[in-house]
Amino acid sequence: MSSRSARTGGTPLPQSLAADIDGEIAILRLNRAQKRNALDDDMVAGIDAFFGDLPAGVRAVVLCGEGEHFSAGLDLSELKGRDIREGIAHSGRWHRAFEKIQYGRVPVVAVLHGAVVGGGLELAAAAHVRVAERSAYYALPEGSRGIYVGGGGSVRLPRLIGVARMMDMMLTGRTYSAEEGLTMGLTTYLVDAGEGRAQGIALARRIAGNTELTNFAIMQALPRIAEMPPGSGFAMESLISSIAQADPEAKSRLRDFLEKRAPKVTRS
Ligand code: 1HE
């Protein structure tokens, strides 16, 4: 049974965001198509509140955008009167909100189409899986606007595409297509027009079927282990894998396989 509400947990969302809960999946839509889903302060606060207050039964989130574009990035109209102090506070609010996506309670699948630019790309980079329709394109127009990324882009994007590529995108305004994004690490799945949401939901359902402990390990431990010196990483991996396999749910799944009740791994 699907429920649609401006509230998902206890927190009201601004009009520019809309949430649906369908069983174990929550769908958060950027709902400001008239401004190409440009992210203003209310939206960023709403994203923070949404991911910080997911209903207990939700086990994966799909993040997508209404209209012709995923997101045109930062709402540039808010920059006009901001001084340095306010700029730092603003960037910090984006960091906190997007941190709740990347290191939140459940995995997030972003569904991308049209412009995925500036802060919109920073938002997409915080998700764990990115499904891009063929119309999607990636850009960092901050360079030509006289500003700089402020939503964690300098931290997350080099880890996905490398410093040199990000530098080029910012210096020259180069854009990449959804298809090019596949080999670069921006697009995880490439789909045809109109198929993104269904694919995103199907992937979210698959993710929701994993054990909570495994999803926790993948989201929280994997990216941190990747940043550790190898010796610390191996030790952390041993700990995490032993904790995961001791879970009764893991034991039951292994028994299902050994007693021929679980599906085999097949080509998709
Ligand atoms: C906006 C914004 C915005 C559209 N802030 N209002 N981002 C950018 O530099 C991208 C700027 N936007 C664009 O290049 C284009 O709007 C799009 C390619 C995304 C879409 O083009 P189009 O022809 O479909 O729409 P449009 O006619 O340009 O825009 C429709 C309306 O949305 C229009 O307002 P209107 O009142 O005239 O109808 C636009 O002004 C408005 N709009 N994008 C404010 N971004 C944490 S730091 C992150 C730093 C950044 O993200 S920098 C990158 C900013």
Boltz pocket constraint, residues with backbone or C-beta under 6 A from the ligand:
constraints:
  - pocket:
      binder: B
      contacts: [[A, 33], [A, 34], [A, 35], [A, 36], [A, 38], [A, 68], [A, 69], [A, 71], [A, 72], [A, 73], [A, 74], [A, 75], [A, 76], [A, 77], [A, 91], [A, 94], [A, 115], [A, 117], [A, 118], [A, 119], [A, 120], [A, 140], [A, 141], [A, 142], [A, 145], [A, 147], [A, 148], [A, 149], [A, 150], [A, 151]]
      max_distance: 6.0
